[in-house]
Amino acid sequence: ADTMASLASVPSQLGSARALSRSRVSTRARARVPARRGRFAAATRAAAVSVQDARELLFGDSATEHVYLDVRTAKEFGEQHAVGAVNIPVADMTPNGPQPLPGFVAAVNERFPGRSQKFIVGCLSGARSEKAVELLRADGWPAANLLDLTGGFRKYNQEFTPDGKPRAKPGVWKDTGPITWTDS
């Protein structure tokens, strides 16, 4: 009878453990969970790559065969972009927000036939690159070939110059005031 009573309480214990674990997750951690939760969400999502890791893959000593696929508009790309980046816009920015460009996947396939190229996909902040990855995955590009740049080019540009050199951090140089010259 004791065994039956303890087994009967297992579902309620599991439910309370789940509720407790959900309450322990910070709001910051919850915000990182992608909003897409449909049947194909896991199949279309790419691995995220930090700006530091992206810089190493593109410009580091162990630089690999990755190409930075910049999916921002041509105007944004023309203002500033990573050295060696390829610009194929996924959306056009309008007063009503971004509007998808229908030829995006065809342009990528034309420029990189065979679906074997490895990409670091980036936009300004991360939303358009996520959509670009979704479209490429739906077209059959392997997930292993697509890395989504976390924080986009804005975050990359805060950390590195377009050619991958680290930017000086504010506060590194301590100014001790004006230089004075004395005759000795």
C-alpha positions, 0 to 999 in steps of 0.5 A: 500500500505504501508503494502504491501511495508513493507511485501515485504521488510521482506525477504531482511531484514531477509537476511541482519540480517542473514548475519550480525549475521554470520559476528558477529560469531568469527572464533573461534566459527566457528571452533567449528562447526563440519564439518559433515553436512550430513543428519545423522550428528545430529543423530550420534553426542554425547554431549560433556563433558569438562575434569572437568565434566568428572573428576567429573563423573568418580572420584568425590563425585557424581561419576556415572556409567560412564566408560571412553572408551579410543579409542586410540591404545593399545600402546598409552593406555599403555603409560598412561591412566585414572584409570579404563579406558577401551581400545578398539581402533577405529583406528590403527595409520599408516604412512598414518594416522589413519586406522579404525579397523573393529571390534570396534563396535563388541568389544564394544558390546561384552564387554558391552552387552545390550547397557545400559552402559554410556561412556565418550569416549576419544582419544588423541585429539578428532577426533577418539572419535568423529568417535567412537561415530558415529559408536556406534550411527549408531549401535543403542547406545543411544545418552544419553549414549555417552559423547565425551571428549572435548580435549581428553586425552591430555587436561585431562592429562594437568588438572588432574592426571590419578586418577583424582587428580588436577595437580599443575598449573604453577606459583602457587608457587612463588619462592623468591630465595635461602633460607639463614640460619643465626645464631642468 
